[in-house]
């Protein structure tokens, strides 16, 4: 069973190990030193920024990471998508994800994780309207996992890549909140 919890500073060495794995490093292109991991993941772990870094567990064992955020909290990210002609509805959120354990890739866990985090997003963030995820066109495992999880390709966009070796070609995937589920208000306590 896939579950998750907030990332804490004690998890940083494990995250650093995952970021150094070739299958993760290719797409995340992240510094892996303890200082860099603390610098980049510390603010969310301490609740100092609006994004959520979630440690993913499979049957209680850490296997990956999900980052979840509201576009409204990162206007530059939303503006880049808008400039590329991508519709980002009010209340939209985004996720980024990785399976850090090499032996667990290619088994459908990515799609299972994405399905679970999207379903939880509707409950955790009652004002969320959609989940919008840009992914580099060359990252086939990632965009196939999004498709298997029920997201739909809605655009192709020229966006800044995470890895400077890549061109700007991205696919943008989206799933909207199911009809009949609650949409909160800006004053909803769950959204503060």
Protein Blocks (a to p, Z undefined) as FASTA:
>chain_A
ZZdddddfklmmmmmmmmmpmklmmmnopafbfklmmmmmmmmmnopafbdcddddeehi
afbdcddddfklmmmlmmmmmmnopacdehiacdddddfblklgonopmmmmmmmmmmmm
mmmmmmbcbdcddddfklmmlmmmmmmnopacfbdcddddfblkbcfbdcdddddddehi
acddfklmklZZ
